[in-house]
Amino acid sequence: MTFTLSHRGGSGPPLLCVHGFVDTWRTWELVLPALEERHDVLAPTLPGHAGGPAPAGSLDEVVDALEAAMDEAGFTTAHVVGNSLGGYLALRLAVRGRARSVVALAPAGGWADGDPLLRETHVPHFTTLQQQSQAAAPHIDAIVRTAAGRRRATELITSHYEHIPAELIAHQILGVAACDAVGSMLDAALRDGWPLDAERIACPVRIVWGTDDRILPWPSAAARYLADLPTADWVELDGVGHCPQLDVPLDTAQLVLGLTAV
């Protein structure tokens, strides 16, 4: 399977789509048709992820890489939508003044100080997930051929999976297997934390969280953002998992477009 550096399409005001940890730009595939009707969309693959640039040594360097991608695309500023790690990075771009608006879907880094979520849950989760994906890779066609296999492959990130193409599910599994950033990014997050100068965010922010999120549980994983982003527009999606762009793509596209149109 071929992994690519980025996707660009559509016309209109610039919109940057930032995927989550161990994912690729193709996580946005189901929402791209709607977004590209109104926006010039750039969806890059993050450093160290399948198809992306070489791994970065810190989250600061990942934000730098996103700014470089924006510069290359001619985006001085852009509307930004991000999921999980991508949601946190979208907020970091807003701190740097590069975002016209931010829609953060279950953004990482929102747990309260002292919460063991990262060290005790995420580190072993992503390490094991990559090992499982690498073991599954030789059997990928058989796994996605059945509904049971597709459900098993998506159960941690979505509540609704039947509409997700088998080929996209296969791509995601292989992308996790090929991600070179697992060790370095987890080490960087443990070392540096998740800094965010929230008071410097001047653009509109919408934060979207699914009540069935199994990776960043609602509302405990949002505690910091609930306190630090009091003017944000909060949207709770009942029965939706960690990746709304895959779980409920039409609803997600409407939530993004509803803010970018303001």
C-alpha positions, 0 to 999 in steps of 0.5 A: 500500500502506498502512503502519501505526504499530503492531500490538497483539493477544493477551493475557497478560504484555506482549511488545514486538516491535522490527523491524530497520533499514528494516523495519516491524512486519509482519516479525513477522507470521508469529510473531504468532499463536503469540506472541499466544496467551500475550502482550499483544503490541505491535509498533511501527514505528520512527521514520523507517520506513514508517508510523512517527513522524518520523525520530529524530536518534540511537539514544538517541532511538529508544530513547526512542520505544520507551519512549514506545510502552510507556508509551502501551500501559501497559507498565511493563516487558515481555518484548522480542524484537528483530531486527537493529537491533531486537535492539540496541534491545531490549538498550538497553531492558534497560539502562534496566530496561524489559525482563523478558527479551530475545530478540535475533535477530542484534542489530546492534552486536555487531562488534568495535571496529575492524571495518569492517562498518558503515562499509565494508559496511552504509552502501553496502549499505543505501543501495544497497538503498533505491535498488534498492527504489525502482526495483523499487516500480513493478514490485512485482506482477510481482516477487512473482508468480514464485518467482524474484522472491520468492527474489531479494527475500528472499535477503539476509535468509532461507534459506527463503522459500517460505512467506512470502506474496507480499503480505508480501514486496511490503510489505517492498520498498515499506517499504524504499523508503519508509524516511526513516531511512536517511541519518539513522540511518546517520549517527548510527551512524557518529557515536555508535557502538553504546553498551551498558552491558551490565553493567547488564542484569539480565534473562535474555537469549537471543541467536539467530543464523543461521549463514547470516546474510549481513548480520551474519555469524556469529560475527564480527558477534557478537564484542562480545556474546560477550565482554560478555554471558557469561551470555546463552543463545546459540542457533545456528540452522544454515542460517538467515539474518538474519531468523529470524522470517521464515525459521523462524517456528515455531522462532523463536516457540518460542525466544521463548516458551521464555524468556518462560515462565521 
